[in-house]
Amino acid sequence: MDVESNNVAGTRQIAARVARIAERGDVYGLVGGLGAGKTEFVRGFVEALAPGTIVRSPTFALVYTYLTPRFPIHHFDFYRLEDPAELIEIGFDEYLAGEGVCLIEWADMFPEVLPANTRLIRFVEKGLDNRVIDLGDLKP
């Protein structure tokens, strides 16, 4: 399912719709270029479940966890990851096996570490603020 977003608020609203149907154990791989809206999507997802939460990009930390009333959200960023073995050090498998939801930016960099249940969400820029977000088989 493709949806269009014409601004940051639109991207966050789309993410909020996905957050409402998310369940424990879900894994979402976010794919798109720099500035495509991946982090804004995560902000909208987290904000929908935990209003007022400040979402930071985990580019250097690799992962941040946000607690919500429904489940923890684990926000990963593979952009600066040089070797998937680094994921072992942070307990990536434990996050995946836990009761939370995982959102992984730049998931296409190391597809071999993604579980079979990963749902890819692709961000395609169509101009300065316009983008198409391919939600795959999700129908929020």
HELIX and SHEET records of a PDB file:
HELIX    1   1 VAL A    8  ILE A   21  1                                  14    
HELIX    2   2 LYS A   38  LEU A   49  1                                  12    
HELIX    3   3 GLU A   86  GLU A   89  1                                   4    
HELIX    4   4 PHE A   92  ALA A   97  1                                   6    
HELIX    5   5 ALA A  107  MET A  109  5                                   3    
HELIX    6   6 PRO A  111  VAL A  113  5                                   3    
SHEET    1   A 7 ASP A   2  SER A   5  0                                        
SHEET    2   A 7 ARG A 131  ASP A 134 -1                                        
SHEET    3   A 7 THR A 118  GLU A 125 -1                                        
SHEET    4   A 7 VAL A  27  VAL A  31  1                                        
SHEET    5   A 7 VAL A 101  GLU A 105  1                                        
SHEET    6   A 7 ILE A  73  ASP A  77  1                                        
SHEET    7   A 7 VAL A  63  TYR A  66 -1                                        
END                                                                             
